[in-house]
Amino acid sequence: GITMESLEGGSVSNKHTPGPWGLIGGADGDILVTSPHDEDGIDDDVCLVYGGNDDVPSTKMANARLIAAAPDFLSAAYRLLDYFDNPEGHPACIKEDVLNRLREVILLAETGEV
């Protein structure tokens, strides 16, 4: 199947902050995307979402949720590609499992909940 190594031409284990990512709202209305994987127990900052040209809070939150779901989308995409690269090599139930995980990630990006 397709791996991150085959796409990138080498190991990419440290090229992006591991998920899952979460959201923290700031007092000024900006939203911080964080990762809880720091050894010292402190969330790592992934990015700060300022908003868009319109600076509408709902747009800002939708953008932040989509960004925070990125590691989950990447994982689901790899599982989907792996299945379609070799459907005969997987049990029949894996297709539905992969599709259900993709549906969960889409729901996470749209609502912030699964």
Sequence and secondary structure as in RCSB ss.txt:
>XXXX:A:sequence
GITMESLEGGSVSNKHTPGPWGLIGGADGDILVTSPHDEDGIDDDVCLVYGGNDDVPSTKMANARLIAAAPDFLS
AAYRLLDYFDNPEGHPACIKEDVLNRLREVILLAETGEV
>XXXX:A:secstr
   HHHHHTS  TTSS  S  EEEE TTS EEEEES  TTS  EEEEEE   SS  HHHHHHHHHHHHTHHHHHH
HHHHHHHHHH GGGS THHHHHHHHHHHHHHHHHHHS  
